[in-house]
């Protein structure tokens, strides 16, 4: 009888381990529910994985495909993945536009792929810094460049509203100026110039371009700015002929999460440069 009780106890223990605390939820050996396991494999967890799925270079379990695998770069696999790579909660991307994009990516005569080292893509990140007692957000634009036999990310541009107010494009009029007879006062009215922190650029020659990266580096080197954390990351792709694609990371329940397409535009002539200027906050 004692042996029977021991066997019964072990069987009960196995049942608890398999089915967990919630009735009807089947767990894998790792303790992850079947639904969570599907979600795990569905999530595009890395940007590199987004690129592989976009190109049809990995299977549904995230395993890289060999180049001689019949499903490698196949249209059927790519169509499946491409439709999964959209942010399905975004109603600003029409279904007709999505379908046109997917069909253009997999067309037999000219399929389009993403290339990590192909250029024409960059990252936009929001970074929290501390300046004195104030917390400020900077937007950094990161570019991937070649380095010896490899590559590296560099800070290529920076956006911060105070930097943008340091100057105005040549020919822009302003109501703030030094009177033409200021010299007769030995320029004593310069006090209003240097007290005008936000608009001090109005009093400078407007034909020059402010080197914002140099100002940013100076503030970092002199400890005026102290890095706190990255608050947001997105990537802008212009590699795909006639298309602009933005991807962002979505952390949420369900299958449609991870790195997904958050914006999509079919490009017209000259529109690429206008979008790049808009992203960089250039006038």
Secondary structure, DSSP 4 states (H G I P E B T S, - for coil): -HHHHHHHHHHHHHHHHHH-SSTT--B-TTS-BHHHHHHHHHSB-SHHHHHHHHHT-B-TTSPBPPTTSTTTT-HHHHHHHHHHTB-TT-TTS-HHHHHHHHHHHH-TTS-----TTS-SEEEEEEEEEEETTEEEEEEEEEEEEEETTEEEEEEEEEE-HHHHTT---TT---S----TTGGGGTTTTHHHHHH-TTTGGGGS-TTS---HHHHHHHHHHTTSSEEEEEEEEEEEE--STTEEEEEEEE--SSSS-EEEEEEEEE--TTHHHHHHHHHTT--
